[in-house]
Amino acid sequence: MRTIQYNRNSEGLALDNETLRTLAPSIFAQEAAPSRSSRFHVYPTSAVVDGMRDAGFLPVMAANVHVMRKDVEDRKLYAKHIIRFQQAEHVGAAMGEKPEVVLVNAHDGTSSYRLMAGMFRVVCSNGLVVAHTTVDQIRIPHRSNPLDVVAASIELSKHTPMLMDRVKAMQGIMLDDCTREEMAREAARIRLGEDWRDKLESASQLLALHRYEDMRPTLWNTFNALQENCTRGNRLVRLKPYYVEQNGHMVEKQRRFRSVHSLQNSISINQQLWQMADRVYEQNKTVMV
């Protein structure tokens, strides 16, 4: 099972190399995993981090994928990892939302360099990975060099003003209950699959709020409630029980709505939720308040 552990500085500051090495040791791998052939080129992610710092982008979050099997424990030295960067002037600043560049890579053949636009909402410490029609995910093969990744990151960051404008616009769109419920049902499908009705008592539970500031039924607040509940879990979201046979009797078992620990699933859910919110924006942008 592949799981991730996210971590940021509690004060929202940049992470130094010592902290990065603790959170995601595979960032500093200097060679490919033993399972890779000699044709597999490796440019250490640490070299990309150095280049990003020189370009004014500082690492603020890092995570390593852990393969939970003892016989492949050394995989953590080469495994898939994620780093989120903010422009230096945004690090530590008192902003509600901050644009980020998200980098995913691996030295064991499970991922090329992947770059995505991201958004970090300070109030809930929950990073959003943006998938927008004008901001494509960038994949860079390992035969490229770190400077190619840095250059692509800088190019991607040029789209952040547009993304911030989109967030501001979403904050000005008020939704009716019907639209919010429809978004909740779509979020349930994204999080739990097509058979979500067999697992979840009510999709509206995914609209549960965590803070007073999110009470206004704007598109941005609705999206954030769904994104936070779907990715971080919520003890108030009730899943339908399942039954197992024990000693000739059917026994009811309760399930918890847990947070998403798979790196790929987390990115996929984030992107699909953003795409849903973007569609709702396009449908309602003429009624902004």
N, C-alpha and C positions, 0 to 999 in steps of 0.2 A: 504494500500500500504506500503510495506517495503522499506525504503530507508536507505542509509548510508552516513555518512560524514567522509571522511578521513582527518587525520591531522598528520603532523610531525612537529618536531621542525624546524624552518626556517633555522637553522644552521646545521641541520643534526645530532643533539646531542640526547642523550637518554632522555626519558620522565620519570619524577618522578611520584610518586603515586598521587600527587595532580592533575597533568595534566591528568593522566590516568583516574581519577575519573570524571573529567570534560568531557572528550571525550567519555568515555564508562563506565558509572556508574555500569552497570551490572557485570563488572569484579569483583566488591567487594561484590556481593550478598553473604550472609552467609547462606541462606536457599533457597529452591526451591520456584518457583512461587506457589501461592495459588491453582492454578488449578492442581498441581501435587499431586499424592498420596503419602502416607508415604513410599512406596517402592522405590520412586525416590531418589537416593543418590546424594548428592551435595558435591563436594569438590570445594571451592571457587577458581575461576581462579586467584585471587590475590595470593593464595598460590603457584600456578604454576609460577607466575611472580617472586615471591621471590626465588623459587628454580632455575629458569632460571638465575636470577642475580648471585646467588651463583656459578652457573656453568659457568659464564662468558658470558652470553647472555643478552643483554640489550634491553628493549622495545624502539622502535624508531617510531612506528606508532600504533594508536589505533582507532577503530571506533565502534560505537554502531548501531545496527539496530533499527530504530524508526518505530513503528506502528502508522500510521497517523489516529488514531481514538480516540476521546476524552474519550470514555467509557473504553478504555484499556490503558490509559496514564501510569498507574503504571507498565505496561509491560516493560518499559524502564529499570526498576530495575532488570529484569531477562532476558532480550532479548538476542538474538544472538549477539555476538561481535567477533571482529577480532583484533589480535595483531601481529605485525611483529617484530621479534627480529634479531639483528645483533650481531656477536661476538664482544666483547669489543674493540679489536684492529682495527676493521673496522669502528666503530662509529666515525663520524667526519673526517675520513680520506679522502684525495683527490683521490678518485678512480672513474673511469668511471662506473663500475658495481660492486655491492656489493651483495654477497650471503646473504640470509635471511632464517629464519625459520618462517613459517606462522602458527599461531594457531587460530582456530575458535572454539567457545564453546557457550553454552547457558544454562541457568538455568530454562528454561520454557518448556523443552522437545523438542525443535525444532532442536537441534543438539547435538551430542556427541562431545567429544574432537576430533578435526580433525587437523592433522599436514601435512603441505606441504612444499616442498622446494620452495623458492622464489628468485627473483632477483630484485634488485633496481637499476635503471639507473639514476644516479645523474643528468645528464644534463637535463632531462625532468621531474624529480620528479614524475615518474610514476612507480609504483611497478608492476612487472611481477610475476605471479604465475606459476611456472614451473610444467609441467606434463611430465615427461620423462619415457621412457620404463624401466629404471633401478631405478627410484625413485618413488615408489608407494606412494599414499596418505595413511596415517596411521589414522585409527579410533580407539579411545580408549573409552570404555564405562564408564559411570559415577561411576560404582562400583569400578573402579580403583582409585588409590590415586595420588596426585600431583607428587610424585617421579617417577611414571610410565610414566607420560607425559614428565617430564624433561629427563628421560633416553631415551625415544623414540626420543626426539628432538635432543639430542646429537648424537644418532645413525644416524639420518637423516642428520645432519650437516656434517657427514663424506663424503657425496657424493658431497659436494660443490666444491672441486677441480676439479672433473670430469665435473661439470656444467660450471665452469669458463673456462676449456679447450674447451668445446663445443662452448662457446661464442666466444673465440678467433679464433676458426676454422671458424665459421660463418663469422667473420670479414674478412677472407681471401678468401671467395668465391664470385666471381663476377657473377651476373645474367644477362641474356639477357632480352630484353623487353617482349618477349613472356612469359617467366617464371614469371616475375614480374606481368604481367597482369593476369596470371592464379592464382597466389597467391591472388591478389586483388579480383578476383571473388569468391574464396573460403572464403576469409575474409568477403565478403558481405553476403554470405550464412550463415556463423557463426553468424554474428551480426544481420541480418534481417530475416533469415529464408529462406526456399526453394523458396519462392515467392519474393525474393529480387529484381528481375528485374521489378516487378510491383511497387516497392517503390523507387528505386534508379535510377537516370538518367544515371550514369556510374560508374562501379566499380573502374575504374582507379582513381576516385576522392579520394579514400581511400589511395592512394600512396602520397598524398600531403605532402610536407615536411614543417617542422616547424623551421628548422635551417640549416645553411650552412654546418655544419659538417656532415650532413647526405646525402650529394649529391651523393657520390659514390654509385653506385648500387650494393652494397654488400648484401649478404643474411641477415646479421645482421641489416643493415640500413633499408632494405626493411621490415623486420619483425617489427622493431621498429616503422616505419611510420604507418604500418597497425594496430599495437597494440595500439598506442597512439590515432589514429583517431577513432578506433572502440570503445575504452573504455571511452575516454574523450570527444568525439564528436568533431566536426569541423564545424564552421559556413560557410566554403567554400564548404562543401559537400551538394549538392542539392538533396533533395528528391522530387519525383514527387508530384504534387499537388493532392488534392482530392476535390470532389464536394459535396455540400450539397444543399438541396432545401430550399430556403427562399422566402416567399411571391410568390410562384409559379414560381420562377426562380432558375436555378442551379448556385450556386455561388462557385467560385474557392477559395480553402483554401490552404495556404502554410504550410508545415511542416518543423520543424527544426530537424537537426540531433543532438540529444542531447547526453549528456554523460550517461553512465550506472550507475544507482544509486542502483540497487539491488545487495546485497552482493553475493548471489548465482550466479546470472547472470554474475557478474564481474569475479568471479573465473572461471566459466565455459568457458566464452569467452577467458580469458587469457590462460587457459589450452589448449583449442582447437587450438588457434593460435600458441602456442608453438609446439604442436604436428605436425601441418602443416609445420612449419619451420624446424622441426627435420626431417620430411620426405624429404623435399627439400635438406637438408644437406646430407642425405644418398644417394640421387640421384646424387649429385654434388661434393662429397668430393674428388673425384680423380682429380678435375680440380682446386684445390686451387692455388692461386697466392701468 
